[in-house]
């Protein structure tokens, strides 16, 4: 076993031991720790920002793009948002110990299902330092230990944030090993983490297609895939075009570097000539680069020509692919072929078409006449989230506290034996 493999395994083993204590903590104990972690962040804002500034400067020197740089960058408000997020998690109902169902068998046995923590959650994520706090807060509240492995671009930020929140947690009585950070950025460290079945109970990758594919293909631990969002908006022939303009602009430009931003716009041919010139003007004002199909270029010739690769690309940037389609069926076929089952939207005033879209489009979140940017646990009224699950087993959509638990059966008897 190499030195890095031994180091990663040691962190995971410590987390496993800590998880046994965490599973038995009361809601009050966990909430006190979360509030102490929030206070520690507020008391160390300058230290966190200074560490982040080192990462941002190094990223600029590497030529990292504007959208990715935005995801990496912390501001005083974003740091405050992290602290506020921990307080929000503390205010949420604790699912651990909840009895979901209880029934009586003819033999007198009472059988029920109780929510319990998963154990140790491994989180592998790219250049978003706020994930360090989000993941730690959600895992601790749900009674799980967490092993974090961020990207090399955010190493200084993640290191400082973990030190700060760990002090707050330990001061409140939680074991220091409850939040473990793999403090190195080699590929070998990730590979070692993916094989630690005896220590880590589930892996959650948060990032682009390459990261998620690597984790899913190489892990021997169960994986909950989150984050990749090649999201679409389909403008139906019965759409309110003013609404369509507003929704598309919001979904593309409000924060382009996140997984619920729209990447491809599909436009019914009957409204294309009325919509696309107006859309082109608005997108140009917002600094959006457009890559259009041949039919869309006949209407807006200044756009770049889209390639087949564009339909499968999650840009995470101010880039939008546009395709004119001959109808609803073609639009849904395109979404089925190129989508990532994250968030899909239709703009239409036709009730029957809207109902078909809700039934027929396979995604974690399906919208009618609203921006895809709402796919978020907080926006759904579910509280903070670990990410958006795009798979179908165990959890789908925003992953909050309940999705970080599982169940065990509890059986209450009075001496019954099986005959």
C-alpha positions as a Markdown table, in Angstrom:
| # | Residue | x | y | z |
|---|---|---|---|---|
| 1 | Unk | 0.0 | 0.0 | 0.0 |
| 2 | Unk | 1.4 | 3.4 | -1.0 |
| 3 | Unk | 1.8 | 6.3 | 1.4 |
| 4 | Unk | -1.2 | 8.1 | -0.2 |
| 5 | Unk | -3.4 | 5.0 | -0.1 |
| 6 | Unk | -2.5 | 4.6 | 3.6 |
| 7 | Unk | -3.3 | 8.3 | 4.3 |
| 8 | Unk | -6.7 | 8.1 | 2.6 |
| 9 | Unk | -7.6 | 4.9 | 4.3 |
| 10 | Unk | -6.6 | 6.3 | 7.7 |
| 11 | Unk | -9.0 | 9.3 | 7.3 |
| 12 | Unk | -11.8 | 6.9 | 6.2 |
| 13 | Unk | -11.2 | 4.6 | 9.1 |
| 14 | Unk | -11.3 | 7.5 | 11.6 |
| 15 | Unk | -14.6 | 8.7 | 10.0 |
| 16 | Unk | -16.1 | 5.2 | 10.4 |
| 17 | Unk | -15.3 | 5.2 | 14.1 |
| 18 | Unk | -16.7 | 8.7 | 14.5 |
| 19 | Unk | -19.9 | 7.7 | 12.6 |
| 20 | Unk | -20.9 | 5.3 | 15.4 |
| 21 | Unk | -21.0 | 8.1 | 17.9 |
| 22 | Unk | -22.7 | 10.5 | 15.5 |
| 23 | Unk | -25.5 | 8.0 | 15.0 |
| 24 | Unk | -26.4 | 8.1 | 18.6 |
| 25 | Unk | -26.4 | 11.9 | 19.1 |
| 26 | Unk | -29.6 | 13.8 | 19.9 |
| 27 | Unk | -30.9 | 16.5 | 17.6 |
| 28 | Unk | -30.1 | 19.1 | 20.2 |
| 29 | Unk | -26.4 | 18.0 | 20.3 |
| 30 | Unk | -26.1 | 18.1 | 16.5 |
| 31 | Unk | -27.9 | 21.4 | 16.2 |
| 32 | Unk | -25.5 | 23.0 | 18.8 |
| 33 | Unk | -22.6 | 21.8 | 16.7 |
| 34 | Unk | -24.0 | 23.3 | 13.5 |
| 35 | Unk | -24.6 | 26.6 | 15.2 |
| 36 | Unk | -21.1 | 26.6 | 16.6 |
| 37 | Unk | -19.7 | 25.8 | 13.1 |
| 38 | Unk | -21.7 | 28.8 | 11.7 |
| 39 | Unk | -20.3 | 31.1 | 14.4 |
| 40 | Unk | -16.8 | 29.8 | 13.7 |
| 41 | Unk | -17.1 | 30.7 | 10.0 |
| 42 | Unk | -18.3 | 34.2 | 10.8 |
| 43 | Unk | -15.4 | 34.7 | 13.2 |
| 44 | Unk | -12.8 | 33.6 | 10.6 |
| 45 | Unk | -14.1 | 35.3 | 7.5 |
| 46 | Unk | -10.8 | 37.0 | 6.7 |
| 47 | Unk | -8.8 | 33.8 | 7.1 |
| 48 | Unk | -11.2 | 32.0 | 4.7 |
| 49 | Unk | -11.1 | 34.8 | 2.2 |
| 50 | Unk | -7.3 | 34.9 | 2.3 |
| 51 | Unk | -7.0 | 31.2 | 1.6 |
| 52 | Unk | -9.5 | 31.5 | -1.2 |
| 53 | Unk | -7.6 | 34.4 | -2.7 |
| 54 | Unk | -4.6 | 32.1 | -3.1 |
| 55 | Unk | -6.6 | 29.6 | -5.0 |
| 56 | Unk | -8.2 | 32.2 | -7.2 |
| 57 | Unk | -4.9 | 33.7 | -8.1 |
| 58 | Unk | -3.5 | 30.3 | -9.0 |
| 59 | Unk | -6.6 | 29.6 | -11.1 |
| 60 | Unk | -6.2 | 32.8 | -13.0 |
| 61 | Unk | -2.6 | 32.0 | -13.7 |
| 62 | Unk | -3.7 | 28.6 | -15.1 |
| 63 | Unk | -6.2 | 30.4 | -17.4 |
| 64 | Unk | -9.4 | 29.0 | -15.8 |
| 65 | Unk | -12.5 | 30.4 | -17.5 |
| 66 | Unk | -14.8 | 33.0 | -16.1 |
| 67 | Unk | -17.7 | 30.7 | -15.1 |
| 68 | Unk | -15.4 | 28.2 | -13.4 |
| 69 | Unk | -13.5 | 31.0 | -11.7 |
| 70 | Unk | -16.9 | 32.3 | -10.4 |
| 71 | Unk | -17.6 | 28.9 | -8.8 |
| 72 | Unk | -14.2 | 28.9 | -7.1 |
| 73 | Unk | -14.4 | 32.5 | -5.8 |
| 74 | Unk | -15.6 | 33.3 | -2.3 |
| 75 | Unk | -16.9 | 36.8 | -1.3 |
| 76 | Unk | -17.9 | 38.0 | 2.1 |
| 77 | Unk | -21.5 | 37.4 | 1.2 |
| 78 | Unk | -20.8 | 33.9 | 0.0 |
| 79 | Unk | -19.0 | 33.1 | 3.2 |
| 80 | Unk | -22.0 | 34.5 | 5.2 |
| 81 | Unk | -24.3 | 32.4 | 3.0 |
| 82 | Unk | -22.3 | 29.3 | 4.2 |
| 83 | Unk | -22.8 | 30.2 | 7.8 |
| 84 | Unk | -26.5 | 31.0 | 7.2 |
| 85 | Unk | -26.8 | 27.6 | 5.5 |
| 86 | Unk | -25.6 | 25.8 | 8.6 |
| 87 | Unk | -28.2 | 27.6 | 10.6 |
| 88 | Unk | -30.9 | 26.6 | 8.1 |
| 89 | Unk | -29.9 | 23.0 | 8.4 |
| 90 | Unk | -30.0 | 23.2 | 12.2 |
| 91 | Unk | -33.6 | 24.5 | 11.9 |
| 92 | Unk | -34.7 | 21.5 | 9.8 |
| 93 | Unk | -36.5 | 18.5 | 11.2 |
| 94 | Unk | -34.1 | 15.6 | 12.1 |
| 95 | Unk | -35.1 | 12.5 | 10.2 |
| 96 | Unk | -32.9 | 10.2 | 12.3 |
| 97 | Unk | -35.0 | 8.0 | 14.6 |
| 98 | Unk | -38.2 | 8.7 | 12.9 |
| 99 | Unk | -40.6 | 5.8 | 12.8 |
| 100 | Unk | -42.0 | 5.8 | 9.3 |
| 101 | Unk | -44.6 | 3.1 | 9.6 |
| 102 | Unk | -45.7 | 0.5 | 12.3 |
| 103 | Unk | -48.0 | -2.5 | 11.8 |
| 104 | Unk | -49.2 | -5.4 | 13.8 |
| 105 | Unk | -48.9 | -9.0 | 12.5 |
| 106 | Unk | -51.4 | -11.8 | 13.4 |
| 107 | Unk | -48.7 | -13.4 | 15.6 |
| 108 | Unk | -48.5 | -10.3 | 17.7 |
| 109 | Unk | -45.2 | -8.9 | 16.4 |
| 110 | Unk | -45.1 | -5.1 | 15.9 |
| 111 | Unk | -43.0 | -4.3 | 12.9 |
| 112 | Unk | -41.8 | -0.9 | 11.8 |
| 113 | Unk | -39.2 | 1.1 | 9.8 |
| 114 | Unk | -36.9 | 3.5 | 11.5 |
| 115 | Unk | -34.7 | 6.1 | 9.7 |
| 116 | Unk | -31.0 | 5.8 | 10.5 |
| 117 | Unk | -27.8 | 7.4 | 9.1 |
| 118 | Unk | -26.0 | 5.9 | 6.1 |
| 119 | Unk | -22.8 | 5.9 | 8.1 |
| 120 | Unk | -19.9 | 7.5 | 6.3 |
| 121 | Unk | -20.6 | 9.6 | 3.2 |
| 122 | Unk | -17.7 | 10.3 | 0.8 |
| 123 | Unk | -18.1 | 13.5 | -1.3 |
| 124 | Unk | -15.8 | 14.2 | -4.3 |
| 125 | Unk | -16.4 | 17.6 | -5.8 |
| 126 | Unk | -14.8 | 20.2 | -8.0 |
| 127 | Unk | -14.0 | 23.9 | -7.5 |
| 128 | Unk | -16.8 | 25.0 | -5.2 |
| 129 | Unk | -15.6 | 25.6 | -1.7 |
| 130 | Unk | -19.1 | 26.2 | -0.3 |
| 131 | Unk | -19.7 | 22.4 | -0.9 |
| 132 | Unk | -17.3 | 21.8 | 2.0 |
| 133 | Unk | -19.7 | 23.4 | 4.4 |
| 134 | Unk | -22.9 | 22.2 | 2.7 |
| 135 | Unk | -21.8 | 18.6 | 2.8 |
| 136 | Unk | -20.4 | 18.7 | 6.3 |
| 137 | Unk | -23.6 | 20.3 | 7.7 |
| 138 | Unk | -26.0 | 18.0 | 6.0 |
| 139 | Unk | -24.0 | 14.9 | 6.9 |
| 140 | Unk | -23.6 | 15.8 | 10.5 |
| 141 | Unk | -27.3 | 16.7 | 11.0 |
| 142 | Unk | -28.3 | 13.4 | 9.5 |
| 143 | Unk | -25.9 | 11.5 | 11.8 |
| 144 | Unk | -23.3 | 10.7 | 9.2 |
| 145 | Unk | -19.5 | 11.2 | 9.2 |
| 146 | Unk | -18.2 | 12.7 | 6.0 |
| 147 | Unk | -15.0 | 12.3 | 4.0 |
| 148 | Unk | -14.4 | 15.3 | 1.7 |
| 149 | Unk | -12.2 | 15.4 | -1.4 |
| 150 | Unk | -12.3 | 18.7 | -3.2 |
| 151 | Unk | -10.3 | 19.7 | -6.3 |
| 152 | Unk | -6.8 | 20.9 | -6.3 |
| 153 | Unk | -8.0 | 24.3 | -7.5 |
| 154 | Unk | -9.7 | 24.9 | -4.1 |
| 155 | Unk | -7.3 | 23.1 | -1.8 |
| 156 | Unk | -6.3 | 26.1 | 0.3 |
| 157 | Unk | -10.0 | 27.2 | 0.6 |
| 158 | Unk | -11.2 | 23.7 | 1.6 |
| 159 | Unk | -8.3 | 23.2 | 4.0 |
| 160 | Unk | -9.1 | 26.4 | 5.9 |
| 161 | Unk | -12.8 | 25.9 | 5.9 |
| 162 | Unk | -12.5 | 22.4 | 7.2 |
| 163 | Unk | -10.2 | 23.6 | 10.0 |
| 164 | Unk | -12.6 | 26.3 | 11.0 |
| 165 | Unk | -15.8 | 24.2 | 11.0 |
| 166 | Unk | -14.1 | 21.3 | 12.7 |
| 167 | Unk | -13.0 | 23.5 | 15.6 |
| 168 | Unk | -16.7 | 24.6 | 16.0 |
| 169 | Unk | -17.9 | 21.0 | 15.9 |
| 170 | Unk | -15.3 | 19.7 | 18.4 |
| 171 | Unk | -16.0 | 22.5 | 20.8 |
| 172 | Unk | -19.6 | 21.3 | 20.8 |
| 173 | Unk | -18.6 | 17.7 | 21.7 |
| 174 | Unk | -18.5 | 16.1 | 18.2 |
| 175 | Unk | -15.5 | 13.9 | 17.4 |
| 176 | Unk | -12.8 | 15.6 | 15.4 |
| 177 | Unk | -12.8 | 12.8 | 12.9 |
| 178 | Unk | -16.5 | 13.5 | 12.0 |
| 179 | Unk | -15.4 | 15.8 | 9.2 |
| 180 | Unk | -12.4 | 14.4 | 7.3 |
| 181 | Unk | -10.6 | 16.2 | 4.4 |
| 182 | Unk | -8.3 | 14.4 | 2.0 |
| 183 | Unk | -5.8 | 17.2 | 2.0 |
| 184 | Unk | -4.0 | 16.3 | -1.3 |
| 185 | Unk | -5.0 | 16.6 | -4.9 |
| 186 | Unk | -3.5 | 13.6 | -6.7 |
| 187 | Unk | -5.5 | 11.2 | -8.8 |
| 188 | Unk | -4.1 | 8.3 | -6.7 |
| 189 | Unk | -5.9 | 9.7 | -3.7 |
| 190 | Unk | -9.3 | 9.7 | -5.5 |
| 191 | Unk | -8.6 | 6.1 | -6.8 |
| 192 | Unk | -7.9 | 4.9 | -3.3 |
| 193 | Unk | -11.1 | 6.5 | -1.9 |
| 194 | Unk | -13.2 | 4.8 | -4.5 |
| 195 | Unk | -12.3 | 1.4 | -3.2 |
| 196 | Unk | -12.8 | 1.8 | 0.5 |
| 197 | Unk | -15.9 | -0.3 | 0.9 |
| 198 | Unk | -15.1 | -1.3 | 4.4 |
| 199 | Unk | -15.0 | 2.4 | 5.6 |
| 200 | Unk | -17.2 | 4.5 | 3.2 |
| 201 | Unk | -20.9 | 3.6 | 2.8 |
| 202 | Unk | -21.8 | 5.8 | -0.2 |
| 203 | Unk | -20.0 | 8.1 | -2.6 |
| 204 | Unk | -21.5 | 11.3 | -3.9 |
| 205 | Unk | -19.6 | 13.0 | -6.8 |
| 206 | Unk | -20.5 | 16.6 | -7.5 |
| 207 | Unk | -19.1 | 18.1 | -10.7 |
| 208 | Unk | -18.9 | 17.8 | -14.4 |
| 209 | Unk | -19.4 | 14.8 | -16.7 |
| 210 | Unk | -15.8 | 13.6 | -16.5 |
| 211 | Unk | -15.7 | 13.5 | -12.7 |
| 212 | Unk | -19.1 | 11.7 | -12.4 |
| 213 | Unk | -18.2 | 9.2 | -15.1 |
| 214 | Unk | -14.8 | 8.4 | -13.4 |
| 215 | Unk | -16.5 | 7.8 | -10.1 |
| 216 | Unk | -19.3 | 5.7 | -11.5 |
| 217 | Unk | -17.0 | 3.6 | -13.6 |
| 218 | Unk | -14.3 | 3.0 | -11.0 |
| 219 | Unk | -15.9 | 2.9 | -7.6 |
| 220 | Unk | -16.7 | -0.3 | -5.8 |
| 221 | Unk | -18.8 | 1.7 | -3.3 |
| 222 | Unk | -22.4 | 2.5 | -4.1 |
| 223 | Unk | -22.6 | 5.9 | -5.9 |
| 224 | Unk | -25.3 | 8.6 | -6.0 |
| 225 | Unk | -24.6 | 10.6 | -9.1 |
| 226 | Unk | -25.5 | 14.3 | -8.8 |
| 227 | Unk | -24.9 | 17.5 | -10.6 |
| 228 | Unk | -24.5 | 17.0 | -14.3 |
| 229 | Unk | -27.2 | 19.1 | -16.0 |
| 230 | Unk | -27.6 | 19.3 | -19.8 |
| 231 | Unk | -30.9 | 21.1 | -19.3 |
| 232 | Unk | -33.4 | 22.1 | -22.0 |
| 233 | Unk | -36.2 | 24.6 | -22.5 |
| 234 | Unk | -38.7 | 23.8 | -25.3 |
| 235 | Unk | -40.7 | 26.8 | -26.7 |
| 236 | Unk | -44.0 | 25.3 | -27.9 |
| 237 | Unk | -46.0 | 26.8 | -30.7 |
| 238 | Unk | -48.6 | 27.8 | -28.1 |
| 239 | Unk | -46.0 | 29.7 | -25.9 |
| 240 | Unk | -46.4 | 33.2 | -24.6 |
| 241 | Unk | -43.3 | 34.6 | -26.3 |
| 242 | Unk | -42.7 | 37.4 | -23.8 |
| 243 | Unk | -42.7 | 34.8 | -21.0 |
| 244 | Unk | -40.4 | 32.6 | -23.1 |
| 245 | Unk | -37.8 | 35.4 | -23.4 |
| 246 | Unk | -37.8 | 36.1 | -19.7 |
| 247 | Unk | -37.6 | 32.5 | -18.7 |
| 248 | Unk | -34.8 | 31.7 | -21.1 |
| 249 | Unk | -32.7 | 34.7 | -20.1 |
| 250 | Unk | -33.0 | 33.8 | -16.4 |
| 251 | Unk | -32.3 | 30.2 | -16.9 |
| 252 | Unk | -29.1 | 31.0 | -19.0 |
| 253 | Unk | -27.7 | 34.1 | -17.4 |
| 254 | Unk | -28.8 | 34.3 | -13.7 |
| 255 | Unk | -25.9 | 32.0 | -12.8 |
| 256 | Unk | -24.5 | 30.1 | -15.8 |
| 257 | Unk | -21.9 | 28.0 | -14.0 |
| 258 | Unk | -24.4 | 25.8 | -12.1 |
| 259 | Unk | -26.0 | 22.5 | -13.0 |
| 260 | Unk | -29.6 | 23.8 | -13.3 |
| 261 | Unk | -28.8 | 26.5 | -15.9 |
| 262 | Unk | -30.3 | 25.9 | -19.3 |
| 263 | Unk | -27.8 | 24.7 | -22.0 |
| 264 | Unk | -30.0 | 24.0 | -25.1 |
| 265 | Unk | -33.1 | 25.9 | -26.3 |
| 266 | Unk | -35.6 | 24.0 | -28.6 |
| 267 | Unk | -38.0 | 26.3 | -30.6 |
| 268 | Unk | -41.1 | 25.2 | -32.5 |
| 269 | Unk | -40.8 | 26.2 | -36.1 |
| 270 | Unk | -44.1 | 28.1 | -36.1 |
| 271 | Unk | -42.8 | 30.6 | -33.5 |
| 272 | Unk | -39.1 | 30.6 | -34.5 |
| 273 | Unk | -39.2 | 33.7 | -36.8 |
| 274 | Unk | -41.1 | 35.7 | -34.2 |
| 275 | Unk | -39.0 | 34.7 | -31.3 |
| 276 | Unk | -35.4 | 34.2 | -32.4 |
| 277 | Unk | -34.5 | 37.8 | -33.5 |
| 278 | Unk | -35.8 | 39.2 | -30.2 |
| 279 | Unk | -34.0 | 36.5 | -28.3 |
| 280 | Unk | -30.7 | 37.2 | -30.2 |
| 281 | Unk | -30.8 | 40.8 | -29.2 |
| 282 | Unk | -31.4 | 40.0 | -25.5 |
| 283 | Unk | -28.7 | 37.3 | -25.5 |
| 284 | Unk | -26.2 | 39.6 | -27.1 |
| 285 | Unk | -26.8 | 42.2 | -24.5 |
| 286 | Unk | -26.2 | 39.6 | -21.8 |
| 287 | Unk | -22.9 | 38.5 | -23.4 |
| 288 | Unk | -24.2 | 35.0 | -24.4 |
| 289 | Unk | -22.6 | 33.1 | -27.2 |
| 290 | Unk | -25.1 | 31.2 | -29.3 |
| 291 | Unk | -24.5 | 28.1 | -31.4 |
| 292 | Unk | -27.5 | 27.5 | -33.6 |
| 293 | Unk | -28.7 | 24.8 | -36.0 |
| 294 | Unk | -28.9 | 25.4 | -39.7 |
| 295 | Unk | -32.6 | 26.5 | -39.6 |
| 296 | Unk | -32.0 | 28.9 | -36.7 |
| 297 | Unk | -29.0 | 30.5 | -38.7 |
| 298 | Unk | -31.4 | 31.2 | -41.6 |
| 299 | Unk | -33.2 | 33.5 | -39.1 |
| 300 | Unk | -30.2 | 34.8 | -37.1 |
| 301 | Unk | -27.2 | 34.4 | -39.4 |
| 302 | Unk | -24.7 | 36.0 | -37.0 |
| 303 | Unk | -24.9 | 33.0 | -34.7 |
| 304 | Unk | -22.2 | 30.3 | -34.8 |
| 305 | Unk | -23.1 | 27.0 | -36.3 |
| 306 | Unk | -23.8 | 24.2 | -33.8 |
| 307 | Unk | -22.1 | 20.9 | -34.1 |
| 308 | Unk | -23.5 | 17.5 | -32.9 |
| 309 | Unk | -21.2 | 17.8 | -29.9 |
| 310 | Unk | -23.0 | 21.0 | -28.8 |
| 311 | Unk | -26.2 | 19.1 | -28.1 |
| 312 | Unk | -24.4 | 16.9 | -25.5 |
| 313 | Unk | -22.4 | 19.7 | -23.9 |
| 314 | Unk | -23.0 | 21.1 | -20.4 |
| 315 | Unk | -21.3 | 24.5 | -21.0 |
| 316 | Unk | -21.5 | 25.9 | -17.4 |
| 317 | Unk | -20.8 | 29.2 | -19.2 |
| 318 | Unk | -22.5 | 32.0 | -21.1 |
| 319 | Unk | -23.1 | 29.7 | -24.1 |
| 320 | Unk | -26.4 | 28.5 | -25.5 |
| 321 | Unk | -27.2 | 25.9 | -28.2 |
| 322 | Unk | -30.4 | 26.6 | -30.2 |
| 323 | Unk | -32.3 | 24.2 | -32.4 |
| 324 | Unk | -35.5 | 24.8 | -34.4 |
| 325 | Unk | -37.7 | 21.7 | -34.3 |
| 326 | Unk | -40.8 | 20.8 | -36.3 |
| 327 | Unk | -42.9 | 19.9 | -33.3 |
| 328 | Unk | -43.4 | 18.6 | -29.8 |
| 329 | Unk | -42.4 | 15.0 | -30.6 |
| 330 | Unk | -39.1 | 16.1 | -32.1 |
| 331 | Unk | -38.3 | 18.2 | -29.1 |
| 332 | Unk | -39.0 | 15.4 | -26.6 |
| 333 | Unk | -36.9 | 13.0 | -28.8 |
| 334 | Unk | -34.0 | 15.5 | -28.6 |
| 335 | Unk | -34.3 | 15.8 | -24.8 |
| 336 | Unk | -34.5 | 12.0 | -24.4 |
| 337 | Unk | -31.4 | 11.6 | -26.6 |
| 338 | Unk | -29.2 | 14.4 | -25.2 |
| 339 | Unk | -30.5 | 15.2 | -21.8 |
| 340 | Unk | -29.0 | 14.1 | -18.4 |
| 341 | Unk | -32.4 | 13.7 | -16.6 |
| 342 | Unk | -31.8 | 16.8 | -14.5 |
| 343 | Unk | -34.2 | 19.6 | -15.3 |
| 344 | Unk | -36.3 | 20.1 | -18.4 |
| 345 | Unk | -38.9 | 22.8 | -19.2 |
| 346 | Unk | -41.7 | 23.6 | -21.6 |
| 347 | Unk | -43.1 | 27.0 | -22.3 |
| 348 | Unk | -46.7 | 26.7 | -23.5 |
| 349 | Unk | -50.2 | 27.9 | -22.9 |
| 350 | Unk | -51.6 | 24.6 | -24.2 |
| 351 | Unk | -52.7 | 22.6 | -21.1 |
| 352 | Unk | -52.8 | 19.2 | -22.9 |
| 353 | Unk | -49.3 | 19.7 | -24.3 |
| 354 | Unk | -48.1 | 20.7 | -20.8 |
| 355 | Unk | -49.6 | 17.6 | -19.3 |
| 356 | Unk | -48.0 | 15.4 | -22.0 |
| 357 | Unk | -44.6 | 16.9 | -21.3 |
| 358 | Unk | -44.9 | 16.3 | -17.5 |
| 359 | Unk | -45.8 | 12.6 | -18.2 |
| 360 | Unk | -43.4 | 11.8 | -21.0 |
| 361 | Unk | -40.2 | 13.7 | -20.1 |
| 362 | Unk | -37.9 | 11.6 | -17.9 |
| 363 | Unk | -36.0 | 13.9 | -15.5 |
| 364 | Unk | -35.6 | 14.6 | -11.8 |
| 365 | Unk | -37.4 | 18.0 | -12.3 |
| 366 | Unk | -39.9 | 18.8 | -15.1 |
| 367 | Unk | -41.2 | 22.4 | -15.5 |
| 368 | Unk | -44.0 | 24.1 | -17.1 |
| 369 | Unk | -43.6 | 27.9 | -17.7 |
| 370 | Unk | -40.8 | 28.4 | -15.1 |
| 371 | Unk | -37.0 | 28.7 | -15.1 |
| 372 | Unk | -34.9 | 25.6 | -14.5 |
| 373 | Unk | -32.9 | 27.6 | -12.0 |
| 374 | Unk | -35.4 | 26.7 | -9.3 |
| 375 | Unk | -34.1 | 23.1 | -9.1 |
| 376 | Unk | -32.7 | 23.5 | -5.6 |
| 377 | Unk | -33.7 | 22.1 | -2.3 |
| 378 | Unk | -34.1 | 25.5 | -0.7 |
| 379 | Unk | -36.2 | 26.8 | -3.6 |
| 380 | Unk | -38.4 | 23.7 | -3.3 |
| 381 | Unk | -39.0 | 24.3 | 0.4 |
| 382 | Unk | -37.0 | 21.2 | 1.3 |
| 383 | Unk | -34.1 | 23.0 | 3.0 |
| 384 | Unk | -30.4 | 22.7 | 2.2 |
| 385 | Unk | -29.2 | 20.0 | -0.2 |
| 386 | Unk | -26.2 | 17.8 | -1.0 |
| 387 | Unk | -26.9 | 18.1 | -4.7 |
| 388 | Unk | -29.4 | 17.1 | -7.4 |
| 389 | Unk | -29.5 | 13.4 | -7.9 |
| 390 | Unk | -30.1 | 12.4 | -11.6 |
| 391 | Unk | -30.4 | 8.7 | -10.9 |
| 392 | Unk | -33.5 | 6.7 | -9.9 |
| 393 | Unk | -32.5 | 4.5 | -7.0 |
| 394 | Unk | -32.8 | 5.7 | -3.4 |
| 395 | Unk | -32.8 | 9.4 | -4.1 |
| 396 | Unk | -33.8 | 11.6 | -7.1 |
| 397 | Unk | -33.8 | 15.4 | -7.3 |
| 398 | Unk | -32.6 | 17.6 | -4.5 |
| 399 | Unk | -30.8 | 15.5 | -1.9 |
| 400 | Unk | -31.6 | 16.7 | 1.6 |
| 401 | Unk | -31.4 | 15.2 | 5.1 |
| 402 | Unk | -33.9 | 12.4 | 4.4 |
| 403 | Unk | -31.9 | 11.3 | 1.4 |
| 404 | Unk | -28.8 | 10.9 | 3.6 |
| 405 | Unk | -30.5 | 8.3 | 5.7 |
| 406 | Unk | -31.7 | 4.8 | 5.1 |
| 407 | Unk | -34.1 | 2.6 | 7.1 |
| 408 | Unk | -33.9 | -0.4 | 9.4 |
| 409 | Unk | -36.7 | -2.6 | 10.4 |
| 410 | Unk | -37.6 | -2.7 | 14.1 |
| 411 | Unk | -39.5 | -5.7 | 15.5 |
| 412 | Unk | -41.2 | -5.7 | 18.9 |
| 413 | Unk | -42.2 | -9.0 | 20.3 |
| 414 | Unk | -43.3 | -10.8 | 23.5 |
| 415 | Unk | -41.4 | -14.0 | 23.2 |
| 416 | Unk | -42.7 | -15.1 | 19.8 |
| 417 | Unk | -40.9 | -17.9 | 18.0 |
| 418 | Unk | -41.3 | -19.1 | 14.5 |
| 419 | Unk | -43.1 | -22.5 | 14.0 |
